[in-house]
Amino acid sequence: MATQLLVCLLLLLPGPPKDKPAKGEPQQVTLQNNTLPGHLTTHDVKRTIRRTTKRAKFTETLVWQQVARLVQCNVAQGDTSKIVCYQMVVDRPASVLKLLEDKKEIKPTPAAARFNLPGGSTKLSSEKRTGRESPTRLPPGDSPQNIILLSLMDAAYWPAKKIDAKHTWTRPIDRDDFEGTQTLQFIDLGDLDGKTVSRVAVKVTGKFRGAMAREHRFLKAEGVLYWSRLDQHMARFEGTASWQRARQQGIEECDMTVEADLRETSQLTDDAQGKVKEQMSAFVGALNATNQGTTKDALAACKGFRQSWPDSIWMPAVTELEQQITKASSGADRMGRTQLKETIAKAIVSYEAARTNGDADLLDVTVRAMADVARDYGAILGKLCRDKNEETRATAAFALAFGVQPQDAKAVQKCVDDSSLKVRTMALVGLAAAGNTRTDAEMLLRLLDDKEAGIRRRALQAVATCVARENFAVAKLVAKIDRLMVYDKVTGVRADAVEALASIGAPTDVPKLEQALKHELDTEIRERIDRAIEVLKARG
């Protein structure tokens, strides 16, 4: 079980023991993180996201919000110069604020589940902390949010000297999913709620990488961090970010605002710090018992925690752990084979409907549900992939394509080469739906020559979602897709070829789309080509 916890930036600006600077005082600060033992803070972080999507007959605007309570406590470990930072986030379920079709607001407001928005969660972790950089954990969200929040708010990389107003410094960001530069500037000393604060501007430039770059385009992220000069912690954060996502129905425009506010702060005594360490040790014991599968011991540890520290600040994490243990051990949600096959069959229908109607939200809901099925029933699905009945093998192949285990991939690979056309087709449908990046690109290249149009179509769909643009097979795939766009006699194959090229292609492939446009008579495919050209040009 992951024990990562989200934390906002609690950064110190050591200064003279006074609140407001004297008139004419130089605008100077020294920046470092909070490493004071016993320092306890609570922040609220609110994210508001606006997503604009072009539907067939209108433009849809969805506005939703999620609020997290962040708790951080510094505790000395032996030598007082070493600090362990205990961090907890209580993330409340997302709520839909508004849904518009063009300018018409839809009432009643749909539930968050309709749009695959996240539910609540509580997580707890501990990490060491230094004065120049900090272990930053931020509220969870989808992949673009996670990347942007980390790039924007993980600003604790300070110059080891006193700096003047307007001083600017940079930090490179080099991760598998993002590359860019974080630029920071100490603006000045200002006033916030009657207290002097130091303001630091943060700006991020860069681009998504790897699988993220297939559908997403980073636009901008910037914000301002405020630190209380006297109290030596973050007083507020304000930020904005925007990005795009290419979907079947067109480009989604996403904008996000982030606000973090300090709610309370206190200084724990040595005895209180000792209790915090005891509580964390007890929680780790319960967590270890859970991971080892000793449910009885895990629940007993949680019960002991409640009895010993009923008012603990970490109680939300204990409650979350108890709920997970109870759900996992009850077996109430386990399905028999018949129910399992029925559930997968319904998911297949939902997936095809979502693709046909361009309903990205329904698509996301279905994909997440199948990922859970593959995780919980992988062993059973593997056996069903070898069943004598082709319907059973086809259903199992679709679901197992969402698995993350090596044996899952091997089983699906065999299904792709099954003697049954239905099994082969559904294995490819599953790979395309899951966006499984471990899919063999050379296998998909081979299938683009298959005599069955349905296999060619599904292979193209899998190329669009599974193959990264940096894959060594992309050049050969693009050449094959180029011929299919122009010469394949099946309309559906040509349409899927356009989508595949839009996914793995580069700006240099725009002439291929322009050439295909000269040959294409189908109106819908011509529209897809126009969108693909727009996507590839923007990628440059």
Disulfide bonds with the S-S distance in Angstrom:
none
